[in-house]
């Protein structure tokens, strides 16, 4: 049976961020994840987690000027020092929050540069970052994002992401496999997971179209969950969807699918 972590950047947004931890606990979850904690001191975030008796599944490295349109620093040609600082900042938070893994949004690829240059830069930078994570016993994740939702995002397919991870060659560099993005960027969900299970470090879910909760779209989530169990996947499954209706109302699918929130 999958174990769920609820994404506090997407769910319980009816409440201020500090109150979402308790909302997740009251809704029956034992783990959470979120995009960025950097607007708050790490010790404050830890207090929210501990006060709600929650585990932290993961969060993202700083992704540059997110409000201004940046979606990660690793692939950007002139931003190596900023990328390195983002790694150190994330690791400082992770050690305080006891996060075992973090996700790196790799960024939007410049149109005036060929793919070989971007790929080589990402390989070098992610290798260095994975080594820094390994020193602390942590896992670094990268995810592919479909180009419909995020045009020009460099890692836009599972195949490209697998190729990158194999080129980097670090055992603690894994895939954040978002089923919604996988569906929009090529489908073949179950075969993609089966073939690359040893490279998958975290799974996230949302239905398509709309990026709402399972059961609202075309993805056969009972089959997805059964396949994850059959494969022996033991990691977290992050609920990273836009609730259709209120957050608590949107969670009814869990019981409808005969699953548990814990």
N, C-alpha and C positions, 0 to 999 in steps of 0.2 A: 504494500500500500504506500503511495507517495506521501512524503512528509512536506508540508507546505510552510513557506515563509511569505508573509504578506508585505508587499511593497508600500511603504508609507509615503512615498512620493506620488503614488497613484490612488491609493485607497485611503479612506477616512479623511479626505481633504475637506470635509465639512467642518473639521476642527483644526485649530492651529497645530503646527507640527509637534510641539512638545506634548500635546494631549493625545496624539495618535498612538503612542506606545501603549497607554492604558486602554485605549479603544481596541487595539489589536488583542491585548490580553483578555479583555472582557468578551471579545468575540470568540475566544477559545483557542487562540494561536499561541505557540510557544516560541516562535522565531519571527523576526522581521528583517527586512532589507530596505535600503533607500538609495537614492542617487547620490546626493552630496550632503555631508554633514558640516561643511566648512563654515557655515554662517554661525555656528555655535561652538563653544569650547568643547574639546573632546571629553573632559571630565563631566561636563553638564550632560552630554549625550549618554555617557556611561551611567550617570545617575538615573536618567529616564529608563534605560534598559533594566538596570538592577531593580529599580522601584516597581517595575511591571513584571519582573521575573522572566525576562525575555532573553533569548539568544540572538546574536546578530549573525545573519547568514553571509552578507556581503554589502559593500557599497562601492562607488566608483572613485577612481583617481580624479583629481581636479582636471577639468576638461577645457581650460582656457576661458575665454570670454564667452560663456555659454549664452548669456542674454544677448550678446552681440552677434551670435551666429556660429561661433566656433564649437566644434564637436569633438574635441580631443587635440592633443599636441604631438603625438608620437610621429605622425607622418609629415608634419610641417617642416619645411626645409630650414627656416631661420630660427627655430624654436627649441633647439637641443637643450640649452641651459634651463629654459622654462619647463621642459619635459622632465629633466632630472630633478628639478625642485619639486615638481608635482609628485614624483615618486616618493621623495623624502617626506613631504607633507602627509601623503596618504599613509605611509608607514608609521609615522608618529601617531596618527589617529588610530590606526589598526592595533597598535600595541596597547593603547589605553582601552579601546573598545573590545579587545580580544576577538578581532575579526580574523578568521582563518584564510580568507580569500578576498581579493578585490578585482574589480573589472576596469580595464583600460579601454576607454573609447579612443580609437586610433586616429580619428579625424577625417576631414574632407580633403581629398586629393586635389592638388593644384592642376588646373586644366593645361597649363603650359609646360608640364613636366611629364616625361614618359613613365610608364609603369615600372620599368626596371629600376629607375632611381628611387621611386617611392618604396618599392619592395625591399631594396637593399638597405635603405635608411631604417625602415621598420624592423628588419631583421637585426640590425646592429643595436638599435635602441631597446628593443624588447629583450634581447639577450642580456644586455647590461641590467635592465630592470628585473628580469627574472632572477639573475644572480643576487641582486639586493634582497629580493623577497626570500630566496632560498636561505640566506644567512639567518633569517628570522623564522624559518620553518613555515613560510606562507606560500600560498598559491596565487599566481597572477593569471587573470582571465582576459581574453579578448572576445568580442562578439561581432558577428556580421549583422548588418542592418540593411534592410531592403531599400533600393533606390527610389521607390515610389514615395515612401515616407521621408527619406532623407537623401535627396539627390546629391551625388558626388561623394558620398561616404565611401572611403577607399575599400574597406572590407565589406563587400556587398554580396558575398556568396559563401556558402559552406566550403566549396572547393578551394577558393582563394585562401580562406582562413586555415584550412588543413595544410595547404602548401606552405603557408607562412610558419605555422607552428613546427612543422617538420624541418624547415630551413633553420629556424632558431635553435632547435635541438636541445631544449631544456625540459626536463621531466616535470617541472612545476609550472609550466606554461600550458594552460588548458583553454577550452572553448566554453564561453557562455552561450548555450544553445537556446535561443528564444524561438519557440515553436511558431509564434506569429510571424516573425521575420523569415523563418525558414519557409513557411507556406507562401509568403508573398515573393520570395526570391527564387522559387523553383519547385517547391513542394517536395515530394519523395521523403516525407517526414520520418517514417519509421525506418526505412532503409538508411537514411542519412544518420540517424541515431545509432542504429545497429552497427554500421560499418565503422563508426568513429567513436564508439562508446568509451574506449580507453583514453580518448582526448577530451571528453566532456567533463567539465568541472562543476557546472551549474546549469540548471534548466529553468527557463521562464516561460510563462504561458499567457496567452490572450487569444480570443477567437478572431476570425476574419470572415467578413469585413467589419470594420468599426473599432477593432481592438477592444472589444468588450469582454465580459466574462464568458467562460466556457458554456456552451449550450445556446448561444445567441447567433452563431454563424455556421460556417460550413465544415469546420474541423471536427472530426469524430474523436472527441476527447476521451470517452471511455476506452476506445482502442489505444489511444496514446498512453494513458495511464497503465493499462494492462501490459502494453509493450515494454514500458519502463520497468515494471515489476518483473516481467519475463526475462529481460536483459540483465537484471540484477543491479540496476542503478540504485545507489544508496544515498545520493546527495539530496539537497533541498530542491524543491520545485517552487519557484518564486511566482506569486500572483502579481504580475505586472500588467494589469489591464485597467481600462477606463470604465468604471462601474456604469452600467445601464440601470438607472434608478439609484437609490441611495447605496452607500457602501455595504451596510449590513444586509440590506435586501439582496444585493448582488451576490452574496455568498451562499444563497440557498442551493445552488447547483452541487455543492459539496455533499450535502445529505442526499440530494436527488440521485447522485452517482454512487451512493453508499460508501462514501469516503469519510475520513476523519480530519478534523482541523488540527489535531495535535501531531 
